[in-house]
Amino acid sequence: METVVSGIRSTGKLHLGNYYGAIQNFVKMQHEYNCYFFIADLHSLTTHPTPGDLHGNVKSVLVEYLASGIDPEKSTIYIQSDVPEVAELYLYLNMNAYLGELERATSFKDKVRANPDNVNAGLLTYPVLMAADILIHRATKVPVGKDQEQHLEMARTFGNRFNRLYNNEYFPEPYAFSFTESLVKIPGLDGKGKMGKSEGEANAVYLADSPEVIRKKVMKAVTDAGPTAEHQAKAPEIQNLFDLMKVVSTPDTYQHFDDLFNKMQIRYGDFKKQIAEDMIIATAPMRDRINDIAADSDYLRKVARHGADKARESAQRTIKEVREIIGFRNF
């Protein structure tokens, strides 16, 4: 059974983009692969969260993983910092990662432009830590979006470089993996791009959002003055809303509003109300489970300990073999 590894940074609650773009597939693939799904709290340290925020965000992601249907008996769900072997492999891989290649990483250059006062070493070596996350379990399949493909290529580079340096074909090459034929991209409510945490609360609909909050967010979504000709191309912000409707509504509902748009008869207020109500229906089962699971601290501790034990069993085996390959041996 092939090994799959994927993680989500603990920088806040999960949103529809996380669910439809990734977690929905995680729930399906856990029945067919050896899956490791982790909460990337070490990665989140690049933005210097407070201890309270860090703990709260880790808990939120763990709760929402479980509420979304990831089964801790079928998958290994763990918190990144609970597996110290990841940090050890990160150190070894850093010894063979070069400044020039790290500085050329697109994500690093983007972060430098966006946050010139916080250019820390963690941002620079982010791809190395991501490589350690993958290679620690010797995974071959990694569900990633387009924005992470360069990091995955670098993970292959670091693994292959280790193999060449020590003349040992130890690390397999990990490749991007989509469980379905096409990746679902969920646009944000601001009409500018994909749904994400970094774009602000108003841009994303979170799995834990109440019906009232969902209605307010969707009704504030950006629209234009309306179509001025039949069958005209939709403006980006309108296409975004139709893309959201395609995900959360029935095909008949989508077709109804698409026809209204093409006939210049659409009322954006009604359109957005329909999207909001369909989002509320789609998230209702998860929202109920989120509330129940979040209140059960004993269960959450049990899941975290169980996941850490399973992840460390794999990670310790890798580190033992890596240390022997490098030359660290007991006298």
C-alpha angles and dihedrals in degrees: 000000000000120000122242123194128188136153142187123214114245095235099123145311122334119255138199090274091059092046102045094031097049123346096059087060092045089059091054099042095050088078094056107032141045095256131197114186114180139182107235101219093149090058090052091061090080087078094047102235119194115254091251093050092046093052093044093049093049090051092048093053093045091050092047094047088057095041090052092059106265104147116216089207093056099034134035107244113185145156112249095226091054088070107064091180087076090062091047093053089045088059093050093047091047089061088066100037114100128222095231095055092046092050090051093058108119094222092053092051090048092051092049091053093046097042110023091164094057106051097144130169090251090064091048094050096037091114090054092054089047089052090051090052090056102036095046087074094033088237122184099190126057122176103219138153127235092270091062100044093094090054090051090051088053090051088057089048093052093045093048091045090054090049092051095043093054097032090237128120092217106134118059119218114261119215136192112270133195115187090203129049093253133027116239112231114198115205123217126244093247092073094233108095146316124342111265145155095238093061092065139265095285093058096060137055108216125212090237096048115124119238090254093054092047092052092050094048096047094045089055092052114126118262136163133236092278136261117316097191136031116267093004121160113270119246113245094256091051093045088052091057092048089050089053091049091051089059102044104028135064119266089247092055092049092049092049094056093040089056091049090052093049090050092048089242100111120126107204092206091060090042093055093043089056092049091049094050092047090050090052091052092046094051098038097094092049093044091055092048092047091058093047096046094044089058093054104078094167091057092048092051090049092051092047093049093045092049093047091052093050094045093047092051089061095038095049091053090053094046092048090054094042091051090051091049091050092048104255103140134158117249 
